[in-house]
Amino acid sequence: MTRLFGLAVAAISLTVAMSGAAPARAESIKIGLSKLLSYPATPIAIERGYFKEQGIEPEMVFFDSAQPVAVAVASGSVDFGVSGLSAAFYTLAGQGQLRMIASSGYEQPGFYNIVLLASLKAWDAGLKSPKNLPGHAVAVTQLGTSLQLNLGRVAEKFGVDLKTVEIKALQSNSNVVSALTGGTLDAGIIPASPALALIAKNEVKVVSWVGDDVPGNTGSAAYTGTKTANDRGDLVKRFLVAYGKGMKDFHDAFTDANGKRKDQATAPAMLDLLSKFTGLSVDDIDKATPYVDPQGRIDMKEIRSQIAWYTSQGQIKGEVKADDIIDSRYAVALPGTK
């Protein structure tokens, strides 16, 4: 009897040990984004196993513009979004459906991310500076996106009344590219990723790199649904650990100790990784990368400024407050911007 009892205890101990040694099942999530350099942290964190380290199995779900990402997160069809900060995002966040948890790409001098382009026809006719925008038609993906906001800020910088510019919403970056190369529209403002090959082939002309002309703009951010933020806090924190490692890797590959654009020793490996993600050549990517804060911190003043701009354009209804939509349980503010 004693021997049988001992064998039973040993068997149970072995079973417990084996079950404890087995890896826990990873938690599956969906992340909405576009195949653009503005959102580098997610593919980096996936490729380098940072999500796996946090017990997360991520799936990237791709969209061709920012607003559908915000809608998808609000509806729960994806768990997290990394996209441009559109009027749709701020509206849904103001209604209590979304919460911002980290930054993504910033506009800074030398970090080329968003670009205002002219068609060859319009360039030859004199559209060679933002000062020449009045009377021209400019394409964006959708009204109320960060692309329109950037256009507005460039126009303001060069003393142009945005009301003198006709803004055309073409729904996707690929449609904007077709309109520019086909000469059916004078200008367009798009992310660098789809613009680089066109610029290299001299199929379009650069009118303005936003990072040089109006630096400091927070072009994009990471966010989640309010229900996820409230009910799945542990998941959000683990997501941010992995996301933060991706942000730091990207920052450290292309930024020197003074915050200036300069390739570091890790840049070649990073360029290869992002080339696979975007489908762009290594040379093209190296010419145009966004700036990211290595800690994913958020410029609170900039977010307030964006809300005020969209509201002034009639694209946000009602009062939306930055302090209400940036989730302080997870997000970290840039020093001096609260």
C-alpha positions in Angstrom: 0.0 0.0 0.0 2.8 2.4 0.9 4.6 1.6 -2.3 1.4 2.2 -4.3 0.8 5.5 -2.6 4.4 6.6 -3.3 4.0 5.7 -7.0 0.7 7.7 -7.2 2.3 10.7 -5.7 5.2 10.5 -8.1 2.9 10.2 -11.0 0.9 13.2 -9.9 4.1 15.2 -9.3 5.3 14.3 -12.8 2.0 15.4 -14.4 2.1 18.7 -12.5 5.7 19.3 -13.5 5.0 18.5 -17.1 1.9 20.8 -17.2 4.0 23.6 -15.6 6.7 23.2 -18.2 4.4 23.4 -21.1 4.2 26.9 -22.6 1.0 28.9 -22.0 -1.2 29.4 -25.1 -0.5 32.7 -26.7 -3.3 35.3 -26.7 -4.3 36.1 -30.3 -4.9 39.7 -31.3 -5.5 41.7 -34.5 -3.6 44.9 -35.2 -5.0 47.3 -37.9 -2.4 49.4 -39.8 -1.1 50.1 -43.3 2.0 48.9 -45.0 3.7 52.3 -44.5 6.9 53.4 -42.8 4.9 55.5 -40.4 4.0 52.5 -38.4 7.3 50.6 -38.0 7.0 49.3 -34.4 4.5 46.5 -35.1 6.3 44.6 -37.9 9.6 45.0 -36.0 8.1 43.6 -32.8 6.6 40.7 -34.7 9.7 39.9 -36.7 11.9 40.0 -33.6 9.6 38.0 -31.4 8.8 40.8 -28.9 5.0 40.0 -29.0 5.8 36.3 -28.5 7.8 37.1 -25.4 4.7 38.7 -24.0 2.5 35.7 -24.7 0.8 37.5 -27.7 0.1 36.1 -31.1 -0.5 39.1 -33.4 -2.1 39.3 -36.8 -1.6 42.4 -38.9 -4.8 43.5 -40.7 -4.0 46.0 -43.5 -6.0 49.1 -44.6 -5.3 51.7 -47.2 -6.0 54.8 -45.1 -6.4 55.8 -41.5 -10.1 56.3 -41.0 -11.1 52.6 -41.6 -8.5 51.6 -38.9 -10.2 53.7 -36.3 -13.6 52.4 -37.3 -12.4 48.8 -37.1 -10.9 49.2 -33.6 -14.1 50.9 -32.4 -16.2 48.1 -33.8 -14.0 45.4 -32.2 -13.0 43.8 -35.5 -9.4 44.5 -34.6 -8.0 44.9 -31.1 -5.4 47.6 -31.7 -4.8 50.2 -34.3 -1.7 52.1 -35.4 -2.6 54.8 -37.9 -2.7 58.5 -38.7 -4.8 60.6 -36.3 -7.9 61.4 -38.3 -11.1 63.3 -37.4 -12.8 59.9 -37.3 -10.4 58.8 -34.7 -11.0 61.9 -32.5 -14.7 61.7 -33.0 -14.9 58.1 -32.0 -12.5 58.7 -29.1 -14.6 61.7 -28.0 -17.7 59.4 -28.0 -15.8 57.1 -25.5 -15.0 54.3 -28.0 -11.3 54.7 -28.4 -8.2 55.3 -26.2 -4.8 56.5 -27.4 -2.0 54.5 -25.7 1.3 55.5 -27.5 2.7 57.6 -30.3 4.0 56.3 -33.6 5.6 58.6 -36.3 6.5 62.2 -35.8 7.4 64.9 -38.4 10.9 66.2 -37.8 13.6 67.8 -40.0 15.6 65.2 -41.9 13.1 62.5 -41.2 11.0 62.4 -44.4 7.6 60.9 -43.8 4.7 63.0 -45.4 5.3 64.7 -48.7 3.3 67.2 -50.9 3.8 66.4 -54.5 3.0 68.1 -57.8 2.2 66.4 -61.1 4.8 67.1 -63.9 2.2 69.2 -65.7 1.4 71.3 -62.7 5.1 71.7 -61.9 5.9 72.9 -65.4 3.0 75.4 -65.0 4.5 76.9 -61.9 3.4 74.8 -58.9 6.9 74.6 -57.4 6.2 75.9 -53.8 3.4 75.7 -51.4 3.0 79.4 -52.1 1.7 78.5 -55.5 -1.2 76.3 -54.2 -4.1 78.8 -54.6 -6.3 77.8 -57.5 -5.0 74.2 -57.6 -6.7 70.9 -56.8 -4.9 68.7 -54.2 -5.6 65.0 -53.6 -5.8 63.4 -50.2 -7.0 59.9 -49.3 -10.0 61.0 -47.3 -11.2 64.3 -45.8 -10.5 64.5 -42.1 -7.2 62.6 -42.2 -3.8 63.7 -41.0 -2.9 64.2 -44.6 -5.4 67.0 -44.9 -4.3 68.4 -41.5 -0.7 68.4 -42.8 -1.8 70.1 -46.0 -3.5 72.8 -43.9 -0.4 73.4 -41.7 1.9 73.6 -44.8 -0.6 76.1 -46.4 -0.7 78.2 -43.2 3.1 78.2 -42.9 3.4 79.6 -46.5 0.5 82.1 -46.0 -2.0 80.3 -48.2 -5.7 80.3 -47.3 -6.8 76.7 -47.5 -10.2 77.9 -48.9 -8.3 78.8 -52.1 -7.3 75.2 -52.6 -9.7 72.5 -53.9 -9.2 69.3 -51.9 -10.2 66.0 -53.6 -10.7 62.9 -51.5 -9.7 59.8 -53.6 -10.1 57.2 -50.9 -6.6 55.5 -51.2 -3.0 56.3 -51.7 -2.9 54.3 -54.9 -5.7 56.4 -56.3 -3.7 59.6 -55.4 -0.6 58.2 -57.1 -2.6 57.4 -60.3 -4.1 60.9 -60.4 -0.7 62.5 -60.0 1.1 60.3 -62.6 -1.8 60.6 -65.0 -1.9 64.4 -64.7 -5.6 64.5 -63.8 -4.9 66.4 -60.6 -2.3 69.1 -59.8 -1.0 67.9 -56.5 -1.4 65.3 -53.8 -0.1 64.8 -50.2 0.8 61.2 -49.3 3.1 59.2 -47.0 6.6 58.8 -48.2 6.3 55.0 -48.8 4.3 55.1 -52.0 6.0 58.4 -53.1 9.6 57.3 -53.2 9.6 55.3 -56.4 7.7 58.1 -58.2 10.2 60.7 -57.1 13.2 58.5 -58.1 11.7 58.0 -61.6 10.9 61.7 -61.9 7.2 61.0 -62.4 6.3 63.6 -59.8 8.0 66.6 -58.1 8.4 67.4 -54.4 6.7 70.6 -53.4 7.2 70.1 -49.6 8.5 67.6 -47.1 6.3 68.2 -44.1 9.0 67.3 -41.6 11.2 70.1 -42.9 8.5 72.8 -43.3 6.2 72.1 -40.3 8.1 69.9 -37.8 6.7 68.5 -34.6 3.5 67.1 -35.9 2.4 63.8 -34.4 1.3 62.1 -37.5 0.2 58.7 -36.1 -0.4 56.8 -32.9 -1.3 53.4 -31.4 -4.7 53.0 -29.8 -7.3 50.5 -28.6 -11.0 50.2 -27.9 -12.2 51.6 -24.6 -13.6 48.2 -23.6 -10.2 46.6 -24.2 -8.5 49.3 -22.2 -10.8 48.8 -19.3 -11.3 45.1 -19.3 -8.0 43.7 -20.6 -5.4 46.0 -19.0 -2.8 43.2 -18.7 -3.0 42.6 -22.4 -2.6 46.3 -23.2 0.4 46.5 -21.0 2.0 43.5 -22.6 1.2 44.9 -26.0 3.0 48.1 -25.1 6.1 46.3 -23.9 6.5 44.6 -27.3 5.5 47.8 -29.2 7.9 49.9 -27.2 10.8 47.6 -28.0 10.0 47.9 -31.7 9.9 51.7 -31.4 13.2 51.8 -29.6 14.9 49.5 -32.2 13.6 51.7 -35.0 14.7 54.9 -33.3 18.1 53.6 -32.4 18.8 52.4 -36.0 18.3 55.8 -37.6 18.9 58.5 -34.9 22.1 59.8 -33.4 22.6 60.9 -29.8 21.5 64.4 -30.7 18.2 63.3 -32.2 19.4 63.9 -35.7 18.9 61.5 -38.7 21.9 59.3 -39.0 22.2 55.6 -39.8 23.6 53.6 -36.9 25.2 50.1 -36.9 21.8 48.4 -36.7 20.4 50.3 -39.7 21.2 47.6 -42.4 19.3 44.9 -40.6 16.4 47.3 -39.9 16.3 48.4 -43.5 16.1 44.8 -44.7 13.3 44.1 -42.2 11.2 47.1 -43.3 11.9 46.4 -47.0 10.1 43.0 -46.5 7.3 44.7 -44.7 6.6 47.6 -47.2 7.8 46.0 -50.4 10.1 49.0 -51.0 13.7 48.8 -51.8 16.3 49.3 -49.1 17.6 52.4 -50.8 14.2 54.0 -51.0 13.5 53.3 -47.3 16.8 54.8 -46.2 15.9 58.0 -48.0 12.7 58.6 -46.1 12.1 57.3 -42.6 9.8 59.0 -40.0 11.0 60.1 -36.6 9.7 58.0 -33.6 10.1 58.7 -30.0 12.0 55.7 -28.5 9.5 55.4 -25.7 6.4 56.1 -27.7 5.6 59.2 -25.7 2.8 61.5 -26.7 2.9 65.2 -27.3 -0.2 66.4 -25.5 0.0 69.9 -26.8 0.1 68.6 -30.3 -2.9 66.4 -29.8 -4.8 69.4 -28.4 -3.8 71.4 -31.5 -5.0 68.7 -33.8 -8.3 68.5 -32.1 -8.7 72.3 -32.4 -7.8 72.2 -36.1 -10.3 69.4 -37.0 -13.0 71.2 -35.0 -12.3 74.5 -36.9 -12.8 72.6 -40.1 -16.2 71.3 -39.0 -14.9 67.7 -39.0 -15.3 67.1 -35.2 -18.7 67.8 -33.7 -19.0 68.5 -30.0 -16.3 68.9 -27.4 -13.3 66.5 -27.5 -10.6 66.8 -24.8 -7.1 65.3 -25.2 -7.1 64.4 -21.5 -10.2 62.3 -21.9 -8.9 60.3 -25.0 -5.3 59.7 -24.0 -5.4 56.9 -21.5 -3.1 57.9 -18.6 -3.1 54.3 -17.3 -0.9 53.3 -20.2 0.3 56.4 -22.2 3.3 58.5 -21.3 3.4 62.2 -22.2 6.4 63.9 -23.6 8.0 66.1 -20.9 6.6 69.6 -20.9 3.5 68.9 -23.0 0.9 68.1 -20.3 
